[in-house]
């Protein structure tokens, strides 16, 4: 007769198997969406407020040049007409007012099946789900694109009286700031965030500098963007260099699942060997 510990153990194993099946099903459904004849090189792009952003949409095959009059393209956002191209020209009638004068396709590549949309001067309100539909002699289909909007800027550095200061003027959503030395140890710093009426955050962060080090890392991040800036002390003051990385929402499910499975396996191990 099975002990209580064995019953719990096998129940936990069964739960892990069920979770594995669910995650495989979810990933399969996610990847199945990419089998459309119309694709995008980035279905979850991140745009910087005030800058232009290209939303990718194209036929995956190497389409031969077609007559533009044979190509029809529709871009929509939640039922709104973002941009429409038909009969060899842009159809401005019915275009939502918030997109007028802010959208552009490129006829020279459209003839080869590339219907990517350039969105000028991105606004926070532009965030949302877009659908690109293409109909032509080379193929037809649609793809969904989830545009995420943020504001981010590289910090500027100044150094005076043993204090290193980083300032960044525009961040959305609200960020956190982390300072590290060359060995990766997190340092104590004073950071102030100021929020404008429009919801934009500006950053002032100060660090008391240890003269034994000549380089520091200032990391500014939120759930969409990470800015890693290196401040190097020089004879003339300080110089900075920044690079940005962006979140990929579609990959977040995997580490969550792995954490759950790892925890359950540890519990199973403890139960199995304690009975």
N, C-alpha and C positions, 0 to 999 in steps of 0.2 A: 504494500500500500504506500502510495507516495506521501512524503512528508509535506508539511505546510511550506517549508522552504523550497522544495522541488516544485510544488504547484505554482508558487510565486515566480520562481525562475522561468518555468516554461511559459507562464503567462506573459512575462516581460519579453521573452524571445518572440512570442507570437505578435506582441505589440510592435516590436522592431520590424518584423517582416511586413506587417500592415503599413507601417510608416514608409518603408522602402517602396512598397507597391504604389502608395499614394504619390510619393515624390517622383517616381518614374512616370506615372500617368500625367502629373502636372507638367513635367519637363517635355514629355512627348507632345502634349497639347500645345505648349509654347512653341516648340520647334515646328509643329505641323503648320502653324500660321505662316511660316516662311516659305511654304511650297507654292505660294501664289505666283502667277506669271509676272507679277509686278513686285519688285523688291525695293528695299532701302538699305543703304550702307550703314545707317544709324537710325534705329527706330525709337531711341530714347535720347535725342540730342539735348544738350544744355546750351542755352543762349545767354549772352551777357547783355543786360539792359542797356539800350542805347546803341548797340552795335548791330550790324547786319548778320543774318544767319541763313545758311543754305540748308534747306530741307531736302534730303535725298529721296529720289523716286525714279525708277528706271525699269526698263525691260531687261532681264538678265542675259538674253541672247544677244549676240553681235548682229544687231539688226542692220539690214541694208538701208541705205538712204531711201526715205519715202517722201512722197509729196506731202508737204505740210497740210494740205487740204484734206488728207486722208487720216490725219492724227487728231484725236480728240482727248483733251485733258481736263479733269475737274479736280480742284482742291477744295475741300470743305472742312469746316470746324464746327462740330456740334450742330450740324444742319445749316450753318451759315455759308454763303458762297464766298470763298476766299479768293479764288481765281478760276477762270474758265477760258479754255482755248479751243476754238472750233472753226472749221472752214478757213483755216490758214491765218487766223488772227485772234487776238485777245477779245473775248466777249465781255465788255465792261458792264453791260446791262445786268442789273440784279446783284452786283457785287456789294457785299456788306460794307457799310460806310467806314468802319474802322480799318479796313484794308485798302481803301482806295489810295492809289499813288504809292503804295508801299510794297507791292508784289511784282515779281518779274520772272518770266521764263526765258530760255535762251533758244531761239529758233534754230541756230546752227547745230546744236546737239539734239534738239527735239526731234529732228528728222531721223536720228539714229536711235530713238527710243528713250532718250534721257529727258524726263519731265521734272527735274529738280526745280524747286521754287526758292527764289531769293527773297527773304523777308527783310525789308529795310527798317532800321531804327526800332529794334525789338522793345516791346513794352511788357510790363508785368502781366497785363491783361491778355497778352498773346499766349500765355501758358494754357495747355490743354491738348486734347486729342484731335489730330488732323487725319483726314483720309485723302489719299491721292489715287485717282482712277485714270487709267490709260486705255484707250480703245484705238487700235490701228490694225493695218493689214499684217503686222508682225506679231501681234498678240494683244491680249487684253487682260485686265484684272485690276486689283486694288491692293493697297497696303495701308495699314494704320501706323501713324507716327505720333508718339507722345512727346510733345515739346515741353521741356522743363526750363524755367526762366530763373536766373540768378543775377546778382550783381557782384562783381569781384574785381579787385585791383591789387597790383603789387605794392608792397609797403616801400616807403622811402626811409632811409636811415640817417640819423645825425648822432654825433658823439660830442659830449661836452662835460667837463668836470667829472669824468669817470662814469657817466651815465650814457648808455646806449638807448636811443629812442627809435621806435618804429611807428610810422603813421601810414594808415591806409584809409582812403576817403570814402569808399563805396563798397558795402557788402550787404547782401540779402541772400538767404535768410540770416538770422543772427549767428555770428561766428564765435568760436573760442580761439584763444591765442595761447600757444605753448612755446616756451624758449628752451633750447638745449645747447649744451656745449659741444665741443668736437667729439667727445666720446659718447654722446647720446644721453647724458644725464640731464633730467629735467631741472630747470632752474626756477627760483622764485622771482617773479616779476610783478609789476603793478600795471594793470590794464584797465583802461576806461573805454566804454562803448557809449557813443552818443547816437540817439535815434532821431532822425529828422521827421517832420510831419508826414512826409511821403513814405516813411517806413524804412529809409536807408540808414544803415549803420556806418559810422566812422569810428576808427580805432586809433587810440594812442596807447602805446605800451612801452614801459621803461624798464631797463635792466641795469643793475649795478654791475659793472664790468670787473672781472678778475683779470688783472694785468698779465697773468701767466698764460692766458689764452688770447689768440689773435683772430679767432673766427667763432661765430655763433649762428645758430639756426633759429629763425622765427617762423613758426608754423601757424598759419591762419586757416581755419576749416569750419565748414558747416556740413550738412548732410548731402550737399551737391558738389561742392568744390573744395579742393585743398590747395593752398598756396604754400610752398616751401621756399623760404627766402634765406639765403646765406649772407650774413654781414661779415665782411672781412676788414679788420683794422689795418689801416695803412698809416704811413707817416703824415699824410695830408688829411687824415680823418677816417672815413669809413666808406666802403663801397658795397653795393648790394647786387645780388643776382637772384632771380625768382623763376620758378617753373610751377605750372599748374597741372593738377590731375583732376579728373572728373569721375563721379560715381557712375556705376553701371547697375541700374536697379535690377536688371534681370538676373544678376549673379548673387543677389542678396539671399535668395532662398537656399542656396547650397550650404553656406556656412551655418545658417540657422539649423538646417536639417542635421548637419554633421555634429553640431553641438548637442542636439537632442539625442542622437544615436549614441554618441560617446558617453553621455551621462547615463543613459539606460544600460549600456554595456558595463559601466563601472558598478552600477547598482546590482546588476545580475551577478557580477563577479563576487561582490561582497556577500550576497545572499547564498550563492552556491557554496562558497568555501567557509561560511560561518555555520552551516547546518550539517 
